[in-house]
């Protein structure tokens, strides 16, 4: 389990963290909560049955990790040579990610 947070203007870094987590541990779930000025993401490894055990709250989304970057696939996994400005140029805005999460298909 990994928790990452980001301000709404730097979601590329948070999605890069999710993509790196997925590359390291495999399938799992992302629980995404949009606060007033930030986004909080909890990454949990595990099979599809794990989803039903994850806590939910108003404003939170639960999606398979690999679907989190579907529209931003050009984000690479984290590595020492990938500068932060790269994340900022390609990552979505808070509104773009929230719109995508409202319509993400269920299931792995």
Secondary structure as UniProt FT lines:
FT   STRAND          2..7
FT   TURN            8..9
FT   HELIX           11..25
FT   STRAND          28..34
FT   STRAND          38..45
FT   HELIX           48..53
FT   TURN            58..59
FT   STRAND          60..64
FT   HELIX           65..67
FT   TURN            68..69
FT   HELIX           70..72
FT   TURN            73..74
FT   TURN            80..81
FT   HELIX           84..90
FT   HELIX           94..102
//
